[in-house]
Amino acid sequence: MDTNKFVGEKIKELRESRSLSREELAAQSGIPVSQLERIETNADLPSLAPLIKIARVLGVRLGTLLDEEDENGPVVCRKGEVQNSITFSNNAIESRRHMVYHSLSRSKANRHMEPFFIDVTPTDNQEFVLSTHEGEEFILVMEGTMEITYGKYAYLLNEGDSIYYDSIVPHHVHAARPGEAAKILAVIYTPI
């Protein structure tokens, strides 16, 4: 199944099961109604921040929006098994995609962390909009060089470097050099 389509359908299903209109969900999450409609109809690729805000309003974990089934025991993800991917927008002005997320815990029930391998695709666009959401993030650079904009500061991270930060502070994660790719391990924690 196309994960991006699954996410939009899951949001609509959860919203309707809670008897919320699009307008109510939009108002409570701070997301424009038009954007919510595009997400639900799979016309728009959301960035992670709006998904986290939607999950909070719906009273579910972020993983609930991303999962197709739940496993109560441990979930093992072996090298080479990370096939399902989720594409999110990068909040860039013109480019709509710059990260492909490979979930390492897709079927783990009741988790509080979201671990991902993320392929950061090359882009020449360096116009980014900072995002903010509740929770914390940990990033380890596996390949390439990353720039993490955090508040009014920018941090350059090389292979093997890591950063841990509160995601309520406006931030953006992108390859440091235009046109170059990178790969990171990211763990995102969001409170319910």
N, C-alpha and C positions, 0 to 999 in steps of 0.2 A: 504494500500500500504506500502511496505517496504520503510521507509524513507531514509535509506542509498542508496537504488537503485534510489529513486526519486532525490536525490541530484546529483548523477553522471549524470543522464539523463538531469536534468535541466541545469547543467553546459555546457554539450555538446550542448544542444538546444540554449542556450544564445550565446555561442561561435560561432556557425554556423550562427546564425541570424545576427551577427556582422561581418560576413565574415572573421573571424580570424582562422588561422590554429592552431593546437595544439602547434606547435613550436613558433608561435607569442605570444600566451597566456602564454606559459611557460617562454619565454624570458622576457615579460613585468611583470610577477608576481614573477619572481625569483624562480620558481618551476621547477625541472627537468622534461623534456618531458615525461620520463618513468613514473614518479609519476603521472603526469596529466593524462596520458593514463590509469593508474590503477584506478584513481579516477573516470574517465568518464565511464569506463567499470565495475565499482563496484567491482573490484578485490582488492582494497585497501581502508581501512577506514582512511580518512584524519583526522588530528588534526584540531582544530579550526583555528589556525594561517594561514595555506594554504587556507582555505575557505575564510577567510577575505581578503587575498591578491587577490584571484581570483575574488571575488565580486567587489573589487575596480577597477581592470582592466576592468571588464565587465560593470562598471558604475552602479551597483545595490547595494541595501542594502544586508547585510548578510541574512536577513529574506527572501529575494526573492529566495535564493537558498533552503530555508527550507520549504517554504509555498506551499500549493497546491491550495489555494484560498485566496482572499483578502476581508476583511471586513472594510468598512470605518468608521463605528460607533465603540462604545466601544466593547471590547471583554471580556466576563466574563468567567473565568475558575474556576469551582467549585471543591471543594475537592472531590477527587475520579474520576474526569474527565480527569486527566492527564494520558491518556493512550498511546498516540503516543510518541515514544521515538526515540532518535537519538543516535547512538553509535559513539564516536570519539576515535581515538587512543590517547594514552598518550605520544607519542614520546619516549617511553621506548625502549631500545635496543631489547629485545626479546618479551615482552608482547605487543600486539597490541591494547588491549582494557582495559581501567580502569575507564571509566566514561560513565554513561548512562544519557543523557540529556532529561529532560521532559519539553518541551516548555510550557510556560504559556501565550504565545501570538501568536501562530502559524498563525492565520488568520488575524491579525491586519495589515491593509495596511499602508504603509508609516511610519512605526515606526523607531525610531532611537536607541531604546534599545532592547536588547534580554534578557528577564528574563527566567531563567530555575531553576527547581529543579534538582539537580544532585546527582545521586547515585554513590558514589565513591566505587568501588568494591575492595575487598581485593586483594592484590598482594604482593608477596615476592620480586619482582624486584624493586630495588631502583636506577637503572641506568636510569636517565632521561636526556633528551635533552631539554634545555630551549628554549622557543619559544618567538617570538616577533611579534607584529602587531600594527597598529595604533589603538588608542582608549583608553578606560578606562574600568576597571572592578571593581565590588563590589561583595564581597563574605561574606555571613553570615553562620557560622557553625551551623547547626541545630542538628546534632548528630555526636558523635565521636570527633576525634582530627585530625586537618589538619596541613600540613606543606606547606607554600607558600614560594618557593624560588624566590627571587626578586633581580636581580643583584647578588651581592656577599653576600647578607644577606639571612637568613632563618627565617621565622616567624612561631611560633607554636601557633595555634589557637584552643581553646576549644569550646565546645558548648556555643552558645550565643555570641562569639567573632566575630568581623567582620574586614575586611580590604578593603580599596579602593586604587587603584593604577593605574598608567599610564601603559598601556600594551605595549608601545613601548620599555620599559625596559625588557630585557630577564627575563622570569619567568616560573615557573612550579607549578602546584597545584596538591597535592597528599595527601593521608592519611599519617599521621605522623608515624604510627607504622605499620611495615610489617605485612601482614595477617589480618589487621583490616579494617572494612568498615566504611564509614561515609556518611553523607548526608549534602548537602549545598544548599543554595539559592544563585544563581549567576546572576548578571545583567551585561551584556556586552554592551558597547556603541562603535559603530564604525562609524566614519564619512564617508560619501560617497565621 
